[in-house]
Amino acid sequence: MEGIKYSTVSEIAGPLIVVEGVKEVGYGEIVRIESNGEERLGQVLEAAEGKAVIQVFEGTRGLDTKKTSVIFTGKPMEIGVSMDMLGRIFDGKGEPIDGAPAPIPEDVRNVNGFPINPSAREYPRDPIQTGISTIDGMNTLVRGQKLPIFSGAGLPHNELAAQIARQAKVTGQEEFAVVFCAMGITAEEADFFMKDFEETGAIERSVLFLNLANSPVIERLIAPKVALTTAEYLAFDKGMHVLVILTDMTNYAEALREISAAREEVPGRRGYPGYMYTDLAQIYERAGRIQGKEGSITQIPILTMPDDDITHPIPDLTGYITEGQIVLSRELHNKGIYPPVAVLPSLSRLMAEGIGEGRTREDHHQLSNQLYAAYAEGCDLRDLVAVVGEEALTERDRRFLEFADEFEQRFVKQGRDEERTFEETLDLGWELLSTLPKSELKKIDEKYIKKYYKGKDGEENP
């Protein structure tokens, strides 16, 4: 059914147009904009009596208030979904950009999704193996969890995102897929992701949504919703376990601020709109498991912290909503360590529920606690050495200092193509702990020490 057509555009400002004299217009409704024989798409951003504010997907360049007409469709933004989307590359609106025809949809979905009833949510359990020791061993990712990566400008979060997408797998025989959404990236970064996914074969089980920096701002706001709608279809309709990687959420928040400024809204903290918390929550809360459904959605949002400031509104609000964080360290990156994961400020709040006997290994929880404690002590001693010098240290202190160095060089550091299983990560942890005296392993039960502890020479201790 054709919508109502209006030729009463009164104002064009940035990516927004204002239409006067409208009736029965809904928030989020999709509109068709006609001007000089061209057609563009837009979305209602604000609807009031007799007035609607519309954000234009393709931008407002070339539009004229006198020659522009708007048709309200009465429908929200929708995307056609199907299993044929696996192995394909799309733009931020869900249009294919890999040269192949658009897949035939099995269903059409509202990209805004529907909130999961809290009483129908199932507690996240069972681990996802990323092949990265600092995540699998120390901050285990659990199916249905939201675990963001906090990075900084110039740090290798793109390489890490591609490596996780390539290596991630679930235990057991369940079907697994990756939905990868990049927002505001350069053409060079887009080429990197496409090449990496295609050359490694990861594309076969993945759906890519790539929004470029020169694309309209509004597309950046739509892209994660389109990606999550696809993920919900694969997870809750097709019973797959889906890992959604969203990069870079900072570009998303900047787009939100740009639209807010164009609407002349009162700014909140650092110029971001006051509703940014709600907006981010609408994205992050689309992760989880639902009772009676086989599949799950696990999210890894990646964001670059402006000026490496973890108290900046974007990481600050993200930390409130999500269940932990993986923090990348510029200091480790400068030492040539990849991935530069800072173990001490990183945290996975749901880790305890996803590890242990029958999931990873019986000793996993106590081993990670002991590694954390020993590494923290070694880092404290580095600060002490800077003040009093290494000569003032006891033999015990020197062992912990050496442990911290070895932990970074062997446990944290691994190749860009190196994939470690849970078993290999945990065995490596025991190798490192075996450089310390047994008496220092105060966080581990004696039964695990007898089973796994090895002496400094690699021989088992009685």
N, C-alpha and C positions, 0 to 999 in steps of 0.2 A: 504493500500500500504506500503511495506517494505521500510524503509528509507535507506540512504546511510551509509555503515559501514566503519569505520576508525580504523586502528590499529596503529595509530601514536601518542600515548600518550607520551608526552615528559617530563612531570613533574607532581608530586603529592605533594601537600602542604596543610596540614591540611584537611579541607573538600573539597578542590578544586583539579581538575585535568586540565591539559592544553593539548589540542589536536592540532597538527600541520597539515597543508596542507588541511584544510577544505574549502569547497565552499558553498556559498548560505545558510549560517546558520543565523537564526534569534534570536534576543534577547528574552529570556524567553521561548525558545523552550524546550520541554521535550526530554530527551535522555535516551536510554537504555544502561546500561554499563554491559558488559559480562566479567567475569574473573573466571577461574577455575571452570566452570560449573554453577556459580552463576550469577543471574541477579539483578542489582540494578537500581534505577531510579535517574536521575539527571536533572538539569535545566541549560540552558545556561545563564551565568551571564554577559559574555562579548563576543562580536563577532566582529572580525576584519578580514581583508583580510588574508586568509591563517592560521588563528589561532582562537581558541575558548576556553574560560575559563568556566568550568562547576562545579557547586556545587552539591555534591552527597548527596541525601536524607539519605541514610543509613550509611554515613561515608565512609572513604577511607581505613579503616583498612583491611589489607590483599590484597590490590590491588598492582599489579606489572606493571611497565610501559611496560614491554615486553609482558606480557600475557593478557593485558587488551585491549578490543576493544569497540568502542562506535558507537551506531546506532542513528542517528538523525531522529526523527519521523516527523519533520515538523509541529508539533502541540504545542500549549501552554499547560500549566497545566490545566486540566479540572476535573470537578466533576459532577457525576450524581445526579440530584436533584428530589425529589418527596415528596408528603405529608406524605408518610410512614416514613420519617425521624423524624417526631415528636414522642417523647417518646424514642428516641434512643441515644446511646452514641458512639462517634467516636474518633479516634485519630486525630492528627493534619493534616494528609493527607486526612481525610475523610473515613478511613477504619473503619468498626465497631469493637468495643472492648467489647461489652456487651454480647457476646456469641451467638447472633442471626445472621442469614444470612444477607448479604448486601441487602438493599431495592432495588426493581426493579426501575430504574430511569425512570421518565417521560420525562426528558430532560437532556442534557449534556451541562454544561456551562463552559466558560473560567473563572478561579478563579480571574483573574485580573479585571474583571468587565468592565463596560463602563462608562465613565464620564457622569453625568447628565447635560444636557444642562441648563445653568443658567436661561435662559428665560422660561424653562419649570418647574422650581422649584416653589413650592407653599410655602408661608410663614408658618413656624411651628405655629400651634395653637392647642387648646384643651389639657387639662392636662392629665398626667398619674399619678394615685394615687399609691404611693409606700408604704403607710402605715406608713412611717417614718415622724414624725412631723416636724423635722428640714428641711427636703427636701420639703414636701408638703406645709407646712405653710410659710416657709421663702425663699426657693429656688426652686420653683415649676418646675418640669420636664414637658416639653411640647413635644407633639408628633412631631417627625422630628428633635428634637434638639440633639446636642452632648454636654453632661454634664459630665466632668470627675470627678473622686474622687481622690484627692491627699492624699496619706497615708504615713506611715513610717514603717520601720521594726518593727515587734512585735505588731503593731496595728491591731484591728480586722476587717480588710477590707474583708477578706474571709467570715466571718460570715455576715457582712453587705451585701456583694454581693449575698450570698445565700438567705438572708432575702428579699432583693428587688426582686430577681427572683421568690421567692415564693409568695410574696404579691402583686406584681405590677398588676394593672388592669386599663382598660380604662372605662370611663363613657359611658353608652349606651350599645347597643347589639352587637357591632362589635366584630369580632373574634380577639383574642389576642394570641401572641406566644412569647416565650423567646428563643433567641439563645445565649447560654453561651459558651464562648471560654476562656479556661485557658491555659496560655503559661509558660513553664518552671517551673511547679509546682512539688512538691515532691509526692511520692506515697501516703504518709499520707494525703496530701491535696486533692489528687484525690479521695481517699476513702471517705473523709469528704463530698466532693461535691456530689459524686454518692449516698452516704447513705442519705444525706439531701434531695436531689431531689426525691429519691425513696420513702422514709418514709413519706414525706409530700404530695406526689401525684403531686408535681409540674412537675415531669418528663413527665406527660401526654401531656402537652402543650409546652414542651421544646425540644430543640436539643442541646446536649452537645458535645463539641469538647475539648478533654483533651490532651495536649502535656506535657509529663513528662520531668523533668530536665535531665534525662539520655538519652532522645531521641536526634537524630542528630540536630545540630544547624539550619540547613536549614528548618527542619520541623516547627521550631518556627516561621520562617518568612512566611511560607505558611499558618499556622493555621488560623490567622485572616482573610485572604483572602478567604479561604474555608468557614469560618463561615459567612462572609458577602455575599458571593455568594448565600448561602442557604437562608439568610435573604432576599435578593433581590427577590428570587424566591417566597418565602412565601408572601412578601409584595406586589410586583408589578404584579405578575402573579395570585396569589390566593386572593388578596385583604385583607390580614391580617395586623393588627398593630403589628409590631415586635419590641421588646426591645432587643438590642444586648449588652451583658455585656462582656467586654474584660479585662481580668486580667492575667498577670500583664504586662503592656506595658513597664515597665523597663526591664523585661527579653527579650522582643522583641528588644528593643534598644541595649541591650548588645549583642544579637546575630548579629545585624546589624554591631556593632563595631568589633566583632570577625571576621566576613566575610571580612570586609573592611581591617583589619590588615593582614589577609591571602592573600589578593590581593595586599598588600604593597601600599595602597593608602595613599596620604598625609592626615594626620588626621586633623580634625577641633577642635572645642572647646572640651576640656577634652578627646581628643582621639576619639570622635565620628565622623563619616564621615560627610562631608560638606552637603551631600544630605539628611541628616536625616529629615530635615524639610519637604522636598518634599515627602519623603517616608511615614512619619506620616500623612501628608495631604491626600495622596492617600487612606489611611485607613479611617480617620475621615470624609472625604468629601463624603463617601458612605452612609451617613445618610441623611435623608430628606423626603420630600413629592414631588410627581410629579403630575402636573395638569392632570386631567382626570383619575387618578388612585386612587382606593379606599384606598389602604394600605399606610403604612408609616414605616420608619426605624428610631428608636431612639437609640442613643448610650450612654452607660455609660462605658467609658474606665477607668480602675483603674490602678494607678501606685504608686509604693513606691518611695518616694523621698530619694535619697542617703543622709545620715546624716541629714534628715529632712530639706533639703535645697530647698526652693521653687524657688530659682534662678538657680538651676541646669538645664542643657540644656534640659533634658527630660520634666519636668513640665513646663519649660519656653516656649519651642516650642509648647507644647500641649495647653498651655494657649492662645497662639496667634491664633491657628487654631480653637479652640472650643468656645462654647458660655457660658463661666462661669467656675466655679469649686466648688466642695464640698471639704473642707479641714478638715481632721481629726486631732485632737489635742492630743498630748501626755500628756499634763497637765490634760485634762479632763479624759483621760484614766487612769491616775494615781489616780484620785479621785474616780475611780470605776464607772464612768458614761459611759453607752453604749446606743446608738452609740456615740462615742466621737466627734461629729461634731462641729467644731469651727464656730459659726454662723457669727462672724464679718468679717473674711476674705473670707467667702463663698459668691458665687454670681451666680444667674441664669439670664443671660442677656435677655432671652426671656420670663421671668416670667410674665411680664405685659400683654403680648398678650394671655396668656393661662389661666388667672384667671378672676374672676369677675362674675357678674350676668349671669346666664345661663350656666356657666362653673363650678365655685366652689361656691362662694357666694359674694354678692354685697360688703361686707365690707372687703374682703380678702386683697386687696392691702393696704388700709390705716391701717388696723390692723397690718400687717407685718411690715410696716414702723415704727409704734409706738412701737412695741415690740423690734425692732432693736435699736431704739433710746434710749429706757429705759434701755435695757441691756447694751448698749455701755456706758451709763452714770454710771451704776452700776459698770462696769469693771474699768472705770477711777477712781471711788471713792475707789476701792480696792487698787489701786496704791497709792492714797493719804493717806489712812489709814496706809499703810506700812511706811509712812514718819512721819505723825503727830499723829497717834493713833486715835482710834474710838471716844474718848472723845471729840475731836475737831469738830466732825461732827454735823450739824444741824439735827433737826427732819426730815426734807425733805430728807437730804442726807441719813439718816438711812433707810428711806422707799425704796430708790433706791438700796441701798446696799442689803437689804433683798430681793428686787425684783430679783436682779441678781442671788442670791443663789437659790431662788425658781424656777426661769426660768430654771436653769441648772438641778435641782433635779426633776422637774415635766414635763417640756416641752422637754428639750433635752434628758433626760434619759427616756428610755422605755425598756421593756423586749425584749429579742431576739425573742419571739413568740407573742409579742403584736402588733397588727395591728390597726391603728387608721384611721378612715375615715376623709375626708376633714372637715366635720361638727364637728367631735370630736376634731380635732386639733384646729380649729378656736374657738370653745367654750372654750377650755382649755386656749387659748391665752387671751380671755376676762376675764376668772377667775383670771388670773395673773394680768392683767391690773387693775382689780377692787380693788387690794390692794393699788393702787396709787390714789391720789385725782383727781377728774374730771378735775380740772384746769390744770393738768399736761399733759392731753391727747390732745396736740396741733396739732397732725397730723391727727386727726379723725374728720369727720363732726359731728355736733350736732345730726343729725337724727340717726346716727349709735350709738352714745353714749346713746341716749334715748331708743333705741331698745335693746341694748346688755349689757350695763354697769351695773354691780351689785356692791353693797357696800361690805365692807370688811366682813360683817357677812353673805354675800350671799343674802341679801334682795335687791330687785330692788330699785334704787334711783329714786325719783320723778324728 
